[in-house]
Amino acid sequence: DKLICQVLVMDLPDHAKVLTAGFQAIFHAHCAEEEATVTKIFETTDRKGKVTKGAHFANVGMRVICMIELARTVPLETFDDYPFLGRFTLRTEGKTCAIGVIKKLPPKKEG
């Protein structure tokens, strides 16, 4: 599933000094753990509040609106609807890389 999320980049592993499309981490939400990949970055906001639309990378301390693709389906809700089910963390190599909230979910399938 693909999610539109807003994340705060906190810490990055030594081999990746910037967060870019293709960044892989473990997605932790409530009791679920799933492999995740950042597929697209829509915009970044730096510490001073400068917004960059269509950015290609983000550094530590930036807020990022991005698309994250999960390897399998995880039961989630948007932060606006259910705050406790809309929060998550991205972790890799024992470090919490980013914390975030879910802005938009994929459309529900009928059936």
N, C-alpha and C positions, 0 to 999 in steps of 0.2 A: 504494500500500500504506500501511496505517496501522500505526505502531509505538508501543509504550509505552516511554518513555525517561525517564531521569533526567539532567538537565542542570544545569550550573553556569553561571549568567548572568555573563559577564565584562565585556562592553562593549556598549553599545547605540548605534545611529545617532542622529544629532542630531534627526531628525524623530520618533523613537519613544523616549521616555524610560522606558517600561515595556514589559515583554514581556506580551502578552495573547493570547487566542485570536484567530486571524487574522493573527498576525505571520508575515511571509514572509521567507525567507532561502534561501541555497544550502547544501544538505546535502553535506558532504564526508566520505566514508568510504573508506578505503584509496585506490583510484585512481578512484573514482566521484564524479561531481558531478551533483546533481539538485536541481531546485526543490522546496522544502518549505514547508509551512504548519503552524503550531502550531494544532491544531483544538480542543484542550481542555486545561485545566490542572486536574489532580486535587488536588495539594497543593503547598505551598511550605514551605521551611524557611529561616529567616533566619540571619544570622551568629551569633546567640546560641543557636540551636537550637530556637526556637519554631516549632512545626509548625502550619500553617493548612490545614485540609482544605477543599476546595471554593473555593479562592482564585480571584479573577478576574484578577489581574495579579502580576507579579514584578519586582523591581528588581535592579540590579547587585549581585552578591555572594550572591544567594539560590540555593538548590538547589531545583529544580522537577521534579516528576514530571508528565509531560504526554504527550499524544498528538500525534504528528507525522504528517502525511499527505504522501507523496511523489507527485510528478507521474507517475513511471513506476516500475516494479519495479526494485529494486536488490538484488543478492545480498548478504545480510547474515546474521549469526548473533547470538544473544544474548551479552552480555558474560560471563555465567556459564559458557556452553559453550565459547566461543572468544574470549578477551579481545582478540586482535588484530583480529578481524572484528566486534567489538561496540562499537568506539569510533568516534566521529564528531565533527565540528565543524559549527557553523552560522555562516556568514559572510554579511555584506552590506555593500556600500559599502566594501570593502577592510578591514573590521574583523572580527575573530573575535568574534561575539556570545556564543557559548556553546560549551562542550565537554560531551560527554555519553557515556553508555553506553546500550545497548539492553537493556531489561528483558524485553520480551515482543514476539514477532513475531505476525503474523496466522496463523491456522491454515493448514497446507499443503493445497493442493487436490489431490484424487485425480484421476489421469488421465493 
